[in-house]
Amino acid sequence: MKKNIIVYFFMVMLVFVSVSCTNIKTPPQTGPGQGAQPSPSGNGSLEASLKLIDEKKFDEAIKILDGEISKNKNSEELYTARGRAYFGKKMYDKALENFKKAQSLNPDNPETYVNLGNFHLVMWDIDNARKQFDKALEKDPQNVGALHGVGICYAKKLDYSTAIIWYDRVIKLDPKNSGCFDNRAFAEYYTLKFDDSLKDFNKAVELNPEFSHSYFGRARILIREKKWKEALDDLNNAVKYEDDFYEAYHARGVLFADRFDYEKALKDLDYSVKLQPESTISHYERGLVYMWMGKFDKARNDFEIARKCKTKVYTFSVREVDITGPVMLADGIAAYLMGKNDAAIKEQIKKGIAITEDLDNPFDNEFCNIGYGYYILGDNKKAVANFDAALKSDPEIYQAYYGRALAKLKLGKKKEAVDDLIISSKKLPKIWLRQKSMEMLKNQNYDLNRL
């Protein structure tokens, strides 16, 4: 399962709360109420409520704000703060009601339009969000929050090149805007400007060393460059500063699996599934871990859950894929390893291969699984070709050496098969594949004491 770190394209990440909106996700932004941070103006109760909101103690904040609003029904700041608190509780109707009330109290304040624009962004109502940002810019053409919001609108529509233009304007006006550096870094990543992306993530971390999302984004670049330790450090920081950061736990779990630390991998993937029980990709990745650990029943259970959801996901290779084929193929391989080799399983594997091969530039992990699929179907030449492709991409996919050895033995290439089995016997952790590799070496009259 090497380097096939499939992670959802990221949801709207709010400074004060992270909100899951849909299975297709976009880069972060400031949330409702963040465009116009209420100015405490000496109001101790307002200051206290804002602190509670930052601490995610929304009910306590609302109780204070209700009392303040009962005494002052014309305070834009109080309604904005209460809107933030209701948004944190995911009571979106009440949040919207409060943001609109704040706007009605001060319709000349562009920040109230920014707040409503951010609200609509989070709710994936891009058109209404853009209308609010445009109104803010009519009142203040250099409003940073509105300019930033327009950039995010373009990013949500996957027009990253245009988004970068708007982010550039924000950074020119506000060179210490860490959130915008973070957003621009993601846009640069998805337009394949990896060097620029890394520079912007570095800047975002420098400006805001406690913003989990920037660590996570930078980890993506480091993983792409195969800088595993540095990537792990960043993912550790991502979950340190946001303990319910689903994507970071998922990515760290897959990174552990790639390094064959399956116990840590399962711990993180279990938690990512707990955070997002309907996550197709976390069930799929956890299923792969179970499969290589030899826990085939658990693997198939995860694959079954994953197969029920046919969502498209965005990956580290900057592509959009439907993982139906890879899940179908992996499930067929797990069934075969459990001893099920009937026509239905072979047909499932055949179909899974066809869908997976149709993907644009399959991952090394997918080449490996395709190789196993062809071996099961008896096409050993294609099996070897796919194992070769996997190992060319990453020579540390030790599962592929074992699979290639199986196919080469069928093709009568005993010496080459033994060479592969030596590698898998030495490099694989203590899982069933290693034991199988050693048994096969012994069957080929190889002295295991030489390992």
URWO-V851584 format. One record per backbone hydrogen bond with DSSP energy under -0.5 kcal/mol. NH is the residue of the N-H (numbers start at 1). CO is the residue of the C=O. E is the energy in kcal/mol with one decimal. If there is no record, write none. Layout:
# URWO-V851584
nh: {NH/NH}
co: {CO/CO}
e: {E/E}
This chain:
# URWO-V851584
nh: {5/6/7/14/14/19/19/21/25/25/29/34/35/37/40/43/44/47/48/49/50/51/52/53/54/55/56/57/58/61/62/63/64/65/66/67/68/69/70/71/71/72/75/76/79/80/81/82/83/84/85/86/87/88/89/90/91/92/95/96/97/98/99/100/101/102/103/104/105/106/109/110/112/113/113/114/115/116/117/118/119/120/121/122/123/124/125/126/129/130/131/132/133/134/135/136/137/138/139/140/143/144/147/148/149/150/151/152/153/154/155/156/157/158/159/160/163/164/165/166/167/168/169/170/171/172/173/174/177/178/181/182/183/184/185/186/187/188/189/190/191/191/192/193/194/197/198/199/200/201/202/203/204/205/206/207/208/211/212/214/215/216/217/218/219/220/221/222/223/224/225/226/227/228/231/232/233/234/235/236/237/238/239/240/241/242/245/246/249/250/251/252/253/254/255/256/257/258/259/260/261/262/265/266/267/268/269/270/271/272/273/274/275/276/279/280/283/284/285/286/287/288/289/290/291/292/293/294/294/295/296/299/300/301/302/303/304/305/306/307/308/308/309/310/313/315/316/318/321/321/323/323/325/327/328/329/330/331/332/333/334/335/336/337/338/339/340/341/346/347/348/349/350/351/352/353/354/355/356/357/358/359/361/365/367/368/369/370/371/372/373/374/375/376/377/378/378/379/380/383/384/385/386/387/388/389/390/391/392/393/394/397/398/400/401/402/403/404/405/406/407/408/409/410/411/412/413/414/417/418/419/420/421/422/423/424/425/426/427/428/431/434/435/436/437/438/439/440/441/442/443/444/445/446/448/450/451}
co: {3/4/5/12/17/12/17/19/9/23/13/31/31/34/38/40/42/43/44/45/46/47/48/49/50/51/53/52/56/57/58/59/60/61/62/63/64/65/66/67/68/68/72/74/75/76/77/78/79/80/81/82/83/84/85/87/86/90/91/92/93/94/95/96/97/98/99/100/101/102/106/108/109/109/110/110/111/112/113/114/115/116/117/118/119/121/120/124/125/126/127/128/129/130/131/132/133/134/135/136/140/142/143/144/145/146/147/148/149/150/151/152/153/155/154/158/159/160/161/162/163/164/165/166/167/168/169/170/174/176/177/178/179/180/181/182/183/184/185/186/187/188/189/188/192/193/194/195/196/197/198/199/200/201/202/203/204/208/210/211/211/212/213/214/215/216/217/218/219/220/221/223/222/226/227/228/229/230/231/232/233/234/235/236/237/238/242/244/245/246/247/248/249/250/251/252/253/254/255/257/256/260/261/262/263/264/265/266/267/268/269/270/271/272/276/278/279/280/281/282/283/284/285/286/287/288/289/290/291/290/294/295/296/297/298/299/300/301/302/303/304/305/306/308/321/319/5/315/313/319/311/321/322/323/324/325/326/327/328/329/330/331/332/333/334/336/335/339/342/343/344/345/346/347/348/349/350/351/352/353/354/356/359/2/363/364/365/366/367/368/369/370/371/372/373/374/375/374/378/379/380/381/382/383/384/385/386/387/388/389/390/394/396/397/397/398/399/400/401/402/403/404/405/406/407/409/408/412/413/414/415/416/417/418/419/420/421/422/423/424/429/431/431/432/433/434/435/436/437/438/439/440/442/441/446/447/448}
e: {-2.0/-1.5/-0.8/-0.6/-0.6/-1.0/-0.5/-0.6/-0.6/-0.6/-1.7/-2.6/-0.6/-0.6/-0.7/-2.7/-1.0/-2.3/-2.4/-2.3/-2.5/-2.0/-2.0/-2.3/-2.2/-1.4/-1.7/-3.1/-1.1/-1.9/-2.8/-2.1/-1.8/-2.7/-3.0/-1.5/-2.0/-2.9/-1.8/-0.7/-0.7/-1.5/-0.8/-0.8/-1.8/-2.4/-2.3/-2.4/-2.3/-1.9/-2.1/-2.6/-2.3/-2.3/-1.4/-1.7/-2.7/-1.2/-2.1/-2.8/-2.2/-2.0/-2.3/-2.5/-1.9/-2.2/-1.9/-2.4/-1.6/-1.0/-1.9/-0.8/-1.4/-0.6/-0.7/-1.7/-2.4/-1.7/-2.6/-2.8/-2.2/-2.4/-2.0/-2.3/-1.6/-1.8/-3.2/-1.1/-2.0/-2.6/-1.9/-1.9/-2.3/-2.6/-2.0/-2.0/-2.2/-1.7/-1.3/-1.9/-2.0/-0.6/-2.4/-2.7/-2.2/-2.4/-1.9/-2.1/-2.2/-2.0/-2.1/-2.9/-1.1/-1.9/-2.8/-1.2/-1.9/-2.4/-1.2/-1.6/-2.6/-2.6/-1.4/-1.8/-2.6/-2.1/-1.6/-3.0/-1.8/-1.4/-1.9/-2.2/-2.4/-2.9/-2.2/-1.8/-2.3/-2.7/-2.1/-2.3/-0.6/-0.6/-1.6/-3.2/-1.3/-2.4/-2.5/-2.0/-2.2/-2.5/-2.5/-2.0/-2.6/-2.5/-2.2/-2.5/-2.3/-1.8/-0.9/-1.0/-1.1/-2.2/-2.6/-2.4/-2.2/-1.4/-1.2/-2.3/-2.8/-2.0/-1.7/-1.6/-3.2/-1.2/-2.4/-2.7/-2.4/-2.0/-2.5/-2.5/-1.9/-2.3/-2.0/-1.5/-2.2/-0.8/-1.5/-1.5/-2.0/-2.5/-2.7/-2.6/-2.4/-2.2/-2.3/-2.5/-2.1/-2.6/-1.2/-1.9/-2.8/-1.2/-2.0/-2.8/-1.9/-2.1/-2.8/-2.9/-1.6/-2.3/-2.2/-2.0/-2.3/-2.2/-2.2/-0.7/-1.6/-2.1/-2.7/-2.5/-2.2/-1.9/-1.8/-2.6/-2.4/-2.3/-1.6/-0.6/-1.2/-2.6/-1.3/-2.1/-2.7/-2.0/-2.1/-2.5/-2.5/-1.8/-2.6/-2.4/-0.8/-0.9/-1.2/-0.5/-2.2/-1.7/-0.9/-1.7/-2.3/-0.5/-0.8/-0.6/-0.7/-2.3/-2.5/-2.7/-2.5/-2.5/-1.9/-2.3/-2.5/-2.3/-2.2/-2.5/-1.1/-1.9/-2.4/-0.8/-2.0/-2.3/-2.2/-2.5/-2.6/-2.4/-2.7/-2.6/-2.0/-2.3/-2.3/-3.1/-1.0/-1.5/-0.7/-0.6/-2.3/-2.1/-2.2/-2.7/-2.4/-2.0/-2.4/-2.7/-2.1/-2.4/-2.0/-0.7/-1.0/-2.3/-1.2/-1.8/-2.6/-2.1/-2.1/-2.4/-2.8/-1.8/-2.3/-2.5/-2.1/-1.7/-2.2/-1.3/-1.8/-1.5/-0.7/-1.3/-2.1/-2.9/-2.1/-2.0/-2.0/-2.7/-2.3/-1.6/-1.3/-1.3/-3.0/-1.2/-2.0/-2.7/-2.1/-1.9/-2.4/-2.2/-1.5/-2.4/-2.4/-1.9/-2.8/-1.7/-2.6/-0.8/-1.7/-2.7/-2.4/-2.3/-2.2/-2.5/-2.1/-2.2/-2.0/-1.1/-1.7/-2.5/-0.8/-2.2/-1.7}
